[in-house]
Amino acid sequence: MRRITGIQVHHSVNLEDASRFGANLLTALEAAHKKTGSEETKKLIDELAPLVRQVGVERTAAGMRLQMHQRDPDFKRYVEGDEPWPDELAEGFVPRCRCHDRCLFHDLGRGSVEQDCTCDIRCGQHPEAEAA
């Protein structure tokens, strides 16, 4: 699983990976079949091709749901890992730890205090800790 620090990745990213890896697998099998003419390889291609298409359909559906979430007023809370994505399981969700976050405005000198200051945001995992 790819870890991207500071955001909670939507499952559509995982499906994009699966789609890409499946397409690469299919392409490699097709190249091997072209060189060998193996019936076993052809059988694998015939079994894999519909699965790769199904993964692509699921990836597209997840991407469309992600676009719909962008209209949600809590979108930023999903991205920042404060709440689970609405189309993912809430069971077992753990808020992202913010204990070592740096403020974009005060620590990194980017953005504006109104939009980008995160100094007063408490850690969802460790609410007893002081805000960064």
C-alpha positions in Angstrom: 0.0 0.0 0.0 1.3 3.5 -0.9 1.6 5.8 2.1 1.0 9.4 1.4 1.8 11.5 4.5 -0.8 14.1 5.5 -3.8 12.8 3.6 -6.2 9.9 3.8 -6.2 8.3 0.3 -9.5 7.3 -1.1 -9.8 3.6 -2.2 -10.1 4.7 -5.8 -6.2 5.1 -5.7 -5.9 1.4 -4.7 -8.2 0.5 -7.6 -6.2 2.6 -10.0 -3.1 0.6 -8.9 -5.0 -2.7 -9.3 -6.2 -1.6 -12.8 -2.7 -0.6 -13.9 -1.0 -3.7 -12.5 -3.7 -5.9 -14.1 -3.2 -4.2 -17.5 0.6 -4.7 -17.2 0.1 -8.4 -16.3 -2.2 -8.9 -19.3 0.2 -7.1 -21.6 3.1 -9.3 -20.4 1.1 -12.5 -20.9 0.1 -11.4 -24.4 3.7 -10.8 -25.2 4.7 -14.2 -23.9 1.9 -15.8 -25.8 3.0 -14.1 -29.0 6.5 -15.5 -28.6 5.5 -19.0 -27.5 2.0 -19.7 -28.7 1.4 -21.6 -25.5 -2.2 -22.7 -24.9 -1.7 -22.4 -21.2 -0.7 -18.7 -21.6 -3.7 -18.2 -23.9 -6.0 -19.7 -21.2 -4.6 -17.3 -18.6 -5.2 -14.4 -20.9 -8.8 -15.5 -21.5 -9.4 -15.7 -17.8 -7.6 -12.5 -16.9 -9.0 -10.1 -19.6 -12.6 -10.0 -18.2 -11.2 -9.5 -14.7 -9.1 -6.6 -15.8 -12.1 -5.0 -17.4 -14.2 -5.5 -14.2 -11.5 -3.8 -12.2 -11.5 -0.9 -14.6 -15.3 -0.6 -14.2 -14.9 -0.6 -10.4 -12.1 2.0 -10.6 -14.2 4.3 -12.7 -17.2 4.0 -10.3 -15.0 4.7 -7.3 -13.5 7.7 -9.2 -17.0 9.1 -9.9 -17.9 8.7 -6.2 -14.8 10.5 -5.2 -15.8 13.4 -7.5 -19.2 13.5 -5.9 -17.5 13.7 -2.4 -15.7 16.8 -3.5 -19.1 18.7 -3.2 -19.5 17.5 0.3 -18.9 20.2 3.0 -16.8 17.6 5.0 -14.6 16.8 2.0 -11.5 18.4 3.7 -12.1 16.3 6.8 -12.1 13.2 4.7 -8.9 14.1 2.9 -7.2 15.1 6.1 -8.1 11.8 7.8 -10.4 13.2 10.4 -13.4 11.2 9.2 -13.7 8.1 7.0 -14.7 8.4 3.4 -18.5 8.1 3.2 -18.2 5.1 0.8 -15.6 3.2 2.9 -16.2 1.2 6.1 -16.3 3.3 9.2 -15.7 0.2 11.4 -12.1 0.2 12.4 -11.4 3.8 11.2 -8.6 5.5 13.1 -8.2 9.3 12.6 -4.9 10.3 11.2 -2.3 11.3 13.8 -1.4 15.0 13.6 1.1 15.1 16.4 4.0 15.8 14.1 2.2 18.0 11.5 3.7 21.3 10.6 1.6 24.4 10.0 1.7 25.4 6.4 1.5 29.1 7.3 3.6 29.4 10.4 6.2 26.6 9.9 6.5 26.5 6.2 5.6 30.1 5.3 2.9 29.1 2.7 -0.6 30.3 2.1 -2.6 32.5 4.4 -3.4 32.3 8.1 -7.1 32.1 7.4 -6.9 29.2 5.0 -3.7 27.3 5.9 -3.0 27.7 9.6 -3.4 24.3 11.4 -1.9 25.3 14.7 -5.1 24.8 16.7 -6.1 21.5 15.2 -5.9 18.7 17.7 -4.7 15.2 16.9 -7.6 12.8 16.2 -5.7 9.8 17.6 -4.3 11.7 20.7 -6.9 14.3 21.6 -5.2 14.8 25.0 -2.0 16.0 23.3 -1.6 19.7 22.7 -2.3 21.0 19.2 0.8 21.4 16.9 
